[in-house]
Structures are given as C-alpha cells and as structure tokens.
Amino acid sequence: LFTSSNDVSQMVVDGELLKTGSPEHLARAEEAIWDAVSELTAQGARAAFIEILPPGPGVTCLERDEPNIGTCTRDVDQPGRADAYNEIYRQVALDNDAVAGVLELRDLVCPDAACPLAIDGVVVRYDGGHFTATWSASLATVLDERLRVLGVELDQLRP
C-alpha cells in the first residue's frame, strides 16, 4: 500500500525546493510514483494506493475548543492541494494492471464533509495527518474489506 500524509512530500531539485502543487512538482511526483510502482511490482507483486486525506485538526485544538467544535473540526468542501496527487494515483492505477486501485477513506475520516478531531470518542489524527494507534487498529477490518473490493485478498499474503 502506498500512502502519504496530507502534507505532500517536499522535493528538492538542483538545490531548489519545488513548490508543492506546481506543475514541475506534480510531474516529478508522478515520475517517482511510476518508478516506485515499477520496482515494487517487477516480480509479480500488486500495489494499491491509499488516498491522501484532507488535513484534520490536531489535538492542540483542545487548548482552544472542545472536541469537534470550532478549531477541532475542519471543513473539506473545497478542493485541496492533495487532489492533484490523488488524481495521479488514480491514473497510475488505471494505466498499470499491477495496481489494484485507490483506497478511499475520506468517508470514514471526514464524514459529512468535515474532518473532526474524534469519531465515536476516539481521536482520529493526533497531528491532523497521522492516525492514532487506536484509530489505526479500527481501520484494519475496513482496509481488508476495501482491498477485497479491489480484488486483493489479504489471506493470500499470509504464509
């Protein structure tokens, strides 16, 4: 599985930092993704991407607000900078049979077009990008189900 945080990786070329989302950054990112997929699937493995999610609130919001109120929730109605990178994932998945597809988690992490700090009393992303251990554990069944929909059976991967 390939994934990235909501902060798309920085890239330095010839000593210069490429602006995230710039045409050159997107082109270089796409090239790097293709290279990684090619190398990882060269001996018959399959790959899948996990979409880059919109940023959410981190636990520091609790210094100002209650959970899921005010700064402890983020609306995601507008397109974000990760959308262009998710589109690269989708295109690579369409163009390469070794890529099963793109796992979408936005419906779980940002229900109702908002990313809350906590869902059902569990903090989702402690820093707005990385899942907490508790939330990660709750995703195991969902990831298995969604991979099966893409045609990937995790039972086949176990010794």
Rosetta blueprint (number, residue, H / E / L):
1 L L
2 F E
3 T L
4 S L
5 S L
6 N L
7 D L
8 V L
9 S L
10 Q L
11 M E
12 V E
13 V E
14 D L
15 G L
16 E E
17 L E
18 L E
19 K L
20 T L
21 G L
22 S L
23 P H
24 E H
25 H H
26 L H
27 A H
28 R H
29 A H
30 E H
31 E H
32 A H
33 I H
34 W H
35 D H
36 A H
37 V H
38 S H
39 E H
40 L H
41 T H
42 A L
43 Q L
44 G L
45 A L
46 R L
47 A E
48 A E
49 F E
50 I E
51 E L
52 I L
53 L L
54 P L
55 P L
56 G L
57 P L
58 G E
59 V H
60 T H
61 C H
62 L H
63 E H
64 R L
65 D L
66 E L
67 P L
68 N L
69 I L
70 G H
71 T H
72 C H
73 T E
74 R E
75 D E
76 V L
77 D L
78 Q L
79 P L
80 G L
81 R L
82 A H
83 D H
84 A H
85 Y H
86 N H
87 E H
88 I H
89 Y H
90 R H
91 Q H
92 V H
93 A H
94 L H
95 D H
96 N L
97 D L
98 A L
99 V E
100 A E
101 G E
102 V E
103 L E
104 E L
105 L L
106 R H
107 D H
108 L H
109 V H
110 C L
111 P H
112 D H
113 A H
114 A E
115 C E
116 P E
117 L L
118 A E
119 I E
120 D L
121 G L
122 V E
123 V E
124 V L
125 R E
126 Y L
127 D E
128 G L
129 G L
130 H L
131 F E
132 T L
133 A H
134 T H
135 W H
136 S H
137 A H
138 S H
139 L H
140 A H
141 T H
142 V H
143 L H
144 D H
145 E H
146 R H
147 L H
148 R H
149 V H
150 L L
151 G L
152 V L
153 E L
154 L H
155 D H
156 Q H
157 L H
158 R L
159 P L
